[in-house]
């Protein structure tokens, strides 16, 4: 019963905020909308007559193609199956998978990755074992089996492909930075 006045006050605050938001929305809908400015051939002259037609606008996600044109999908990147580990592209990046995982069953009943990467089998299959962090719960307590939140490998780990990077990356891991500093001191 002590909370009843607080609930009433909270309800009044919400109603007032909704009324103000409604009033501001109605007021701004009556104001004239700004006109889009198109660049012309001469940079000194700009036309404010009308916005560009929707079909001629460019959508950056579509790789520069106009929105009104159908474009061919990019080719799928090939999965690299060389079993060569890549260096990481940024700190704390989950390692990428250096082999194909087509037809791997990873569901609540089975995890094909653990056949080779479980700590008990890693030596036999010459595979890197799953990190000890995968055996910890969210309270940093060690478990006897893989933590349920780390069981589905594909939520963090991806296969390596021959895809061209979408953005440039000049990340250097700490080992390469330290070795460069050692080389500079030696010279």
Rosetta constraint file for C-alpha pairs under 8 A:
AtomPair CA 2 CA 6 HARMONIC 7.98 0.50
AtomPair CA 3 CA 7 HARMONIC 6.27 0.50
AtomPair CA 4 CA 8 HARMONIC 6.32 0.50
AtomPair CA 5 CA 9 HARMONIC 6.18 0.50
AtomPair CA 6 CA 10 HARMONIC 6.05 0.50
AtomPair CA 7 CA 11 HARMONIC 6.10 0.50
AtomPair CA 8 CA 12 HARMONIC 6.27 0.50
AtomPair CA 9 CA 13 HARMONIC 6.25 0.50
AtomPair CA 10 CA 14 HARMONIC 6.26 0.50
AtomPair CA 11 CA 15 HARMONIC 6.21 0.50
AtomPair CA 12 CA 16 HARMONIC 6.15 0.50
AtomPair CA 13 CA 17 HARMONIC 6.14 0.50
AtomPair CA 14 CA 18 HARMONIC 6.13 0.50
AtomPair CA 15 CA 19 HARMONIC 6.16 0.50
AtomPair CA 16 CA 20 HARMONIC 6.21 0.50
AtomPair CA 17 CA 21 HARMONIC 6.12 0.50
AtomPair CA 18 CA 22 HARMONIC 6.10 0.50
AtomPair CA 19 CA 23 HARMONIC 6.16 0.50
AtomPair CA 20 CA 24 HARMONIC 6.14 0.50
AtomPair CA 21 CA 25 HARMONIC 6.09 0.50
AtomPair CA 22 CA 26 HARMONIC 6.23 0.50
AtomPair CA 23 CA 27 HARMONIC 6.19 0.50
AtomPair CA 24 CA 28 HARMONIC 6.16 0.50
AtomPair CA 25 CA 29 HARMONIC 6.21 0.50
AtomPair CA 26 CA 30 HARMONIC 6.88 0.50
AtomPair CA 27 CA 31 HARMONIC 7.16 0.50
AtomPair CA 35 CA 48 HARMONIC 6.39 0.50
AtomPair CA 35 CA 49 HARMONIC 7.70 0.50
AtomPair CA 35 CA 50 HARMONIC 6.65 0.50
AtomPair CA 35 CA 51 HARMONIC 6.48 0.50
AtomPair CA 36 CA 48 HARMONIC 6.66 0.50
AtomPair CA 36 CA 50 HARMONIC 6.80 0.50
AtomPair CA 36 CA 51 HARMONIC 4.90 0.50
AtomPair CA 36 CA 52 HARMONIC 7.62 0.50
AtomPair CA 37 CA 46 HARMONIC 6.69 0.50
AtomPair CA 37 CA 47 HARMONIC 6.10 0.50
AtomPair CA 37 CA 48 HARMONIC 5.24 0.50
AtomPair CA 37 CA 50 HARMONIC 7.72 0.50
AtomPair CA 37 CA 51 HARMONIC 6.65 0.50
AtomPair CA 38 CA 46 HARMONIC 6.46 0.50
AtomPair CA 38 CA 47 HARMONIC 6.07 0.50
AtomPair CA 38 CA 48 HARMONIC 7.17 0.50
AtomPair CA 38 CA 51 HARMONIC 7.04 0.50
AtomPair CA 38 CA 52 HARMONIC 7.03 0.50
AtomPair CA 39 CA 43 HARMONIC 6.91 0.50
AtomPair CA 39 CA 45 HARMONIC 8.00 0.50
AtomPair CA 39 CA 46 HARMONIC 5.94 0.50
AtomPair CA 39 CA 47 HARMONIC 7.38 0.50
AtomPair CA 40 CA 45 HARMONIC 6.72 0.50
AtomPair CA 40 CA 46 HARMONIC 6.10 0.50
AtomPair CA 40 CA 47 HARMONIC 7.26 0.50
AtomPair CA 42 CA 46 HARMONIC 7.86 0.50
AtomPair CA 52 CA 56 HARMONIC 6.66 0.50
AtomPair CA 52 CA 57 HARMONIC 6.80 0.50
AtomPair CA 53 CA 57 HARMONIC 6.93 0.50
AtomPair CA 54 CA 67 HARMONIC 7.59 0.50
AtomPair CA 54 CA 68 HARMONIC 7.73 0.50
AtomPair CA 55 CA 66 HARMONIC 6.59 0.50
AtomPair CA 55 CA 67 HARMONIC 5.76 0.50
AtomPair CA 55 CA 68 HARMONIC 4.68 0.50
AtomPair CA 55 CA 69 HARMONIC 7.97 0.50
AtomPair CA 56 CA 66 HARMONIC 5.72 0.50
AtomPair CA 56 CA 67 HARMONIC 6.90 0.50
AtomPair CA 56 CA 68 HARMONIC 7.09 0.50
AtomPair CA 57 CA 66 HARMONIC 5.78 0.50
AtomPair CA 57 CA 67 HARMONIC 6.26 0.50
AtomPair CA 58 CA 62 HARMONIC 7.98 0.50
AtomPair CA 58 CA 64 HARMONIC 6.00 0.50
AtomPair CA 58 CA 65 HARMONIC 6.20 0.50
AtomPair CA 58 CA 66 HARMONIC 4.76 0.50
AtomPair CA 58 CA 67 HARMONIC 6.10 0.50
AtomPair CA 59 CA 63 HARMONIC 7.34 0.50
AtomPair CA 59 CA 64 HARMONIC 6.22 0.50
AtomPair CA 59 CA 65 HARMONIC 6.83 0.50
AtomPair CA 59 CA 66 HARMONIC 6.53 0.50
AtomPair CA 59 CA 67 HARMONIC 6.23 0.50
AtomPair CA 60 CA 64 HARMONIC 5.48 0.50
AtomPair CA 60 CA 65 HARMONIC 7.89 0.50
AtomPair CA 62 CA 66 HARMONIC 7.77 0.50
AtomPair CA 62 CA 67 HARMONIC 7.72 0.50
AtomPair CA 65 CA 69 HARMONIC 6.94 0.50
AtomPair CA 65 CA 71 HARMONIC 7.24 0.50
AtomPair CA 77 CA 161 HARMONIC 5.81 0.50
AtomPair CA 77 CA 162 HARMONIC 5.75 0.50
AtomPair CA 77 CA 163 HARMONIC 5.12 0.50
AtomPair CA 78 CA 161 HARMONIC 5.38 0.50
AtomPair CA 78 CA 162 HARMONIC 5.71 0.50
AtomPair CA 78 CA 163 HARMONIC 7.38 0.50
AtomPair CA 79 CA 99 HARMONIC 7.39 0.50
AtomPair CA 79 CA 100 HARMONIC 6.31 0.50
AtomPair CA 79 CA 159 HARMONIC 6.66 0.50
AtomPair CA 79 CA 160 HARMONIC 5.88 0.50
AtomPair CA 79 CA 161 HARMONIC 4.32 0.50
AtomPair CA 79 CA 162 HARMONIC 6.66 0.50
AtomPair CA 80 CA 98 HARMONIC 6.60 0.50
AtomPair CA 80 CA 99 HARMONIC 6.28 0.50
AtomPair CA 80 CA 100 HARMONIC 7.14 0.50
AtomPair CA 80 CA 159 HARMONIC 7.67 0.50
AtomPair CA 80 CA 160 HARMONIC 5.59 0.50
AtomPair CA 80 CA 161 HARMONIC 5.11 0.50
AtomPair CA 80 CA 162 HARMONIC 6.54 0.50
AtomPair CA 81 CA 98 HARMONIC 5.99 0.50
AtomPair CA 81 CA 99 HARMONIC 4.23 0.50
AtomPair CA 81 CA 100 HARMONIC 5.73 0.50
AtomPair CA 81 CA 160 HARMONIC 7.96 0.50
AtomPair CA 82 CA 98 HARMONIC 6.38 0.50
AtomPair CA 82 CA 99 HARMONIC 6.42 0.50
AtomPair CA 83 CA 98 HARMONIC 4.70 0.50
AtomPair CA 83 CA 99 HARMONIC 5.59 0.50
AtomPair CA 84 CA 98 HARMONIC 5.83 0.50
AtomPair CA 85 CA 96 HARMONIC 7.50 0.50
AtomPair CA 85 CA 97 HARMONIC 7.71 0.50
AtomPair CA 85 CA 98 HARMONIC 5.88 0.50
AtomPair CA 86 CA 95 HARMONIC 7.78 0.50
AtomPair CA 86 CA 96 HARMONIC 7.12 0.50
AtomPair CA 86 CA 98 HARMONIC 7.68 0.50
AtomPair CA 88 CA 93 HARMONIC 6.11 0.50
AtomPair CA 88 CA 94 HARMONIC 7.89 0.50
AtomPair CA 88 CA 95 HARMONIC 6.79 0.50
AtomPair CA 88 CA 173 HARMONIC 7.78 0.50
AtomPair CA 89 CA 93 HARMONIC 6.89 0.50
AtomPair CA 89 CA 169 HARMONIC 7.40 0.50
AtomPair CA 89 CA 171 HARMONIC 6.20 0.50
AtomPair CA 89 CA 172 HARMONIC 7.91 0.50
AtomPair CA 90 CA 171 HARMONIC 6.10 0.50
AtomPair CA 90 CA 172 HARMONIC 7.82 0.50
AtomPair CA 90 CA 173 HARMONIC 7.56 0.50
AtomPair CA 91 CA 173 HARMONIC 7.32 0.50
AtomPair CA 94 CA 156 HARMONIC 6.27 0.50
AtomPair CA 94 CA 157 HARMONIC 5.91 0.50
AtomPair CA 95 CA 157 HARMONIC 6.31 0.50
AtomPair CA 96 CA 157 HARMONIC 5.45 0.50
AtomPair CA 96 CA 158 HARMONIC 5.23 0.50
AtomPair CA 96 CA 159 HARMONIC 5.65 0.50
AtomPair CA 96 CA 160 HARMONIC 5.97 0.50
AtomPair CA 97 CA 157 HARMONIC 6.48 0.50
AtomPair CA 97 CA 158 HARMONIC 5.70 0.50
AtomPair CA 97 CA 159 HARMONIC 4.40 0.50
AtomPair CA 97 CA 160 HARMONIC 5.86 0.50
AtomPair CA 98 CA 159 HARMONIC 6.16 0.50
AtomPair CA 98 CA 160 HARMONIC 5.62 0.50
AtomPair CA 99 CA 159 HARMONIC 6.65 0.50
AtomPair CA 99 CA 160 HARMONIC 7.29 0.50
AtomPair CA 100 CA 159 HARMONIC 6.74 0.50
AtomPair CA 101 CA 159 HARMONIC 7.50 0.50
AtomPair CA 104 CA 111 HARMONIC 7.80 0.50
AtomPair CA 104 CA 112 HARMONIC 5.66 0.50
AtomPair CA 104 CA 113 HARMONIC 7.55 0.50
AtomPair CA 105 CA 110 HARMONIC 6.38 0.50
AtomPair CA 105 CA 111 HARMONIC 5.89 0.50
AtomPair CA 105 CA 112 HARMONIC 5.51 0.50
AtomPair CA 106 CA 110 HARMONIC 5.63 0.50
AtomPair CA 106 CA 111 HARMONIC 4.33 0.50
AtomPair CA 106 CA 112 HARMONIC 6.07 0.50
AtomPair CA 106 CA 113 HARMONIC 7.67 0.50
AtomPair CA 106 CA 152 HARMONIC 6.55 0.50
AtomPair CA 106 CA 153 HARMONIC 7.87 0.50
AtomPair CA 107 CA 111 HARMONIC 6.26 0.50
AtomPair CA 107 CA 152 HARMONIC 7.27 0.50
AtomPair CA 111 CA 115 HARMONIC 7.47 0.50
AtomPair CA 111 CA 151 HARMONIC 7.63 0.50
AtomPair CA 111 CA 152 HARMONIC 7.64 0.50
AtomPair CA 112 CA 116 HARMONIC 7.90 0.50
AtomPair CA 113 CA 117 HARMONIC 6.06 0.50
AtomPair CA 113 CA 118 HARMONIC 7.86 0.50
AtomPair CA 113 CA 153 HARMONIC 7.65 0.50
AtomPair CA 114 CA 118 HARMONIC 4.67 0.50
AtomPair CA 115 CA 121 HARMONIC 6.79 0.50
AtomPair CA 116 CA 121 HARMONIC 5.57 0.50
AtomPair CA 116 CA 122 HARMONIC 5.50 0.50
AtomPair CA 116 CA 124 HARMONIC 7.90 0.50
AtomPair CA 116 CA 125 HARMONIC 5.64 0.50
AtomPair CA 116 CA 126 HARMONIC 7.95 0.50
AtomPair CA 116 CA 127 HARMONIC 6.17 0.50
AtomPair CA 116 CA 129 HARMONIC 7.96 0.50
AtomPair CA 117 CA 121 HARMONIC 6.41 0.50
AtomPair CA 117 CA 122 HARMONIC 5.06 0.50
AtomPair CA 117 CA 125 HARMONIC 7.97 0.50
AtomPair CA 117 CA 127 HARMONIC 5.82 0.50
AtomPair CA 117 CA 128 HARMONIC 6.09 0.50
AtomPair CA 117 CA 129 HARMONIC 4.70 0.50
AtomPair CA 117 CA 130 HARMONIC 5.65 0.50
AtomPair CA 118 CA 122 HARMONIC 5.86 0.50
AtomPair CA 118 CA 129 HARMONIC 5.75 0.50
AtomPair CA 118 CA 130 HARMONIC 5.95 0.50
AtomPair CA 119 CA 123 HARMONIC 7.93 0.50
AtomPair CA 119 CA 129 HARMONIC 5.13 0.50
AtomPair CA 119 CA 130 HARMONIC 6.40 0.50
AtomPair CA 121 CA 125 HARMONIC 6.33 0.50
AtomPair CA 122 CA 126 HARMONIC 5.64 0.50
AtomPair CA 122 CA 127 HARMONIC 4.93 0.50
AtomPair CA 122 CA 128 HARMONIC 6.07 0.50
AtomPair CA 122 CA 129 HARMONIC 5.24 0.50
AtomPair CA 123 CA 127 HARMONIC 6.64 0.50
AtomPair CA 130 CA 134 HARMONIC 6.73 0.50
AtomPair CA 131 CA 135 HARMONIC 7.63 0.50
AtomPair CA 132 CA 136 HARMONIC 7.12 0.50
AtomPair CA 134 CA 146 HARMONIC 5.72 0.50
AtomPair CA 134 CA 147 HARMONIC 5.85 0.50
AtomPair CA 134 CA 150 HARMONIC 5.63 0.50
AtomPair CA 134 CA 151 HARMONIC 7.97 0.50
AtomPair CA 135 CA 142 HARMONIC 5.70 0.50
AtomPair CA 135 CA 143 HARMONIC 5.30 0.50
AtomPair CA 135 CA 144 HARMONIC 7.00 0.50
AtomPair CA 135 CA 145 HARMONIC 6.07 0.50
AtomPair CA 135 CA 146 HARMONIC 4.68 0.50
AtomPair CA 135 CA 147 HARMONIC 5.16 0.50
AtomPair CA 136 CA 140 HARMONIC 5.25 0.50
AtomPair CA 136 CA 141 HARMONIC 5.33 0.50
AtomPair CA 136 CA 142 HARMONIC 4.49 0.50
AtomPair CA 136 CA 143 HARMONIC 5.77 0.50
AtomPair CA 136 CA 146 HARMONIC 7.64 0.50
AtomPair CA 136 CA 147 HARMONIC 6.04 0.50
AtomPair CA 137 CA 141 HARMONIC 5.50 0.50
AtomPair CA 137 CA 142 HARMONIC 6.59 0.50
AtomPair CA 137 CA 143 HARMONIC 7.02 0.50
AtomPair CA 137 CA 147 HARMONIC 5.94 0.50
AtomPair CA 137 CA 149 HARMONIC 7.89 0.50
AtomPair CA 143 CA 147 HARMONIC 6.90 0.50
AtomPair CA 146 CA 150 HARMONIC 6.65 0.50
AtomPair CA 146 CA 151 HARMONIC 6.20 0.50
AtomPair CA 147 CA 151 HARMONIC 6.20 0.50
AtomPair CA 148 CA 152 HARMONIC 7.97 0.50
AtomPair CA 153 CA 157 HARMONIC 5.84 0.50
AtomPair CA 154 CA 158 HARMONIC 6.11 0.50
AtomPair CA 172 CA 176 HARMONIC 6.33 0.50
AtomPair CA 172 CA 177 HARMONIC 6.57 0.50
AtomPair CA 173 CA 177 HARMONIC 6.53 0.50
AtomPair CA 174 CA 178 HARMONIC 6.10 0.50
AtomPair CA 175 CA 179 HARMONIC 6.15 0.50
AtomPair CA 176 CA 180 HARMONIC 6.13 0.50
AtomPair CA 177 CA 181 HARMONIC 6.32 0.50
AtomPair CA 178 CA 182 HARMONIC 6.23 0.50
AtomPair CA 179 CA 183 HARMONIC 6.19 0.50
AtomPair CA 180 CA 184 HARMONIC 6.25 0.50
AtomPair CA 181 CA 185 HARMONIC 6.25 0.50
AtomPair CA 182 CA 186 HARMONIC 6.12 0.50
AtomPair CA 183 CA 187 HARMONIC 6.28 0.50
